Amino acid sequence: MSSDDGDDGGYVHTPGGVEGDDGPDASDGESGGPSGWILVGAITLATLVIPGIIYLYPTLLADHVPFLVAMLALPFVPALLLGVVGVWAMKG
């Protein structure tokens, strides 16, 4: 069943890959370009900035619209932003 050296001829993964191969796109040095930074900005805005505004100034839109409408409209902004940026990132 096995050979003398204990190798049965199966695949053995060597961490680090093949000698001389530093991995995919190791020499490019590109970190995603401007679209990557736009995605980071959109996620930061949607997870930190907009919820912070809702928490700190819950009556921000109360002068213009009813409070319930404001609490429905403000969370819609990051949802719409993430949807648009997600579709844009997948097309590009």
Protein Blocks (a to p, Z undefined) as FASTA:
>chain_A
ZZfkopaoiacddehiaghiabehklnopahijmlmmmmmmmmmmmmmmmmmmmmmmmlm
mmmmcfklmmmmmmmmmmmmmmmmmmmmmmZZ
